[in-house]
Amino acid sequence: MSRRTRGVVLVGLLTTLLLAGFGSYYASRSPDGLARVAIDKGMDKGAQIHAFGDSPLAGYSVREVGSQRLSRGLAGVAGVGLTFLLVGAITVGVRGRGADSEPGGRRAGQTTGGGGARL
């Protein structure tokens, strides 16, 4: 990664972390989208807590943290961090199979080692 690209990624990551950490407290807790339609149409009557309902980040907050502002901010930062790691891992995996690689694990233009013939 070039120095300029690294700088852009770091500035973007820091900006996102700041917005997630401070802005998540102000996010609405009211249901929206499909959750709102389900409530309006009465389809939420049989709703149950899902398998991750007791997880540490359930409800967009961190359990065991006394301050609601801090709890929601930490949940936002954790979400950004996990997303960044996931996208980074996918990017590294995809880059490993770049367009300039050939079958057999050799890069384009790499010699075979025997007679010096180019592939």
C-alpha angles and dihedrals in degrees: 000000000000121000092248093050091049090052093051091049092049094048090048092048093048092047091049092048091050092049092046093046098047103022098050091072089064096049114116117259091201117110115255139175115013093357090058092048091049090053093045093049095043094244092128095072094097095039117137134190109269126232093270095047091108096044120124092255099041115136093023092283138093115250119231093031112118100205114073091206092052093042094055092042092053090049090053092049091047091051092051091046094050092046091049091051093047094049090044092053092048091048093051090048093050094045089054087066095048125170093254095060122098133205112284094043096275123131121234110275095020114135123237092234094235113083096354093254115156121233 
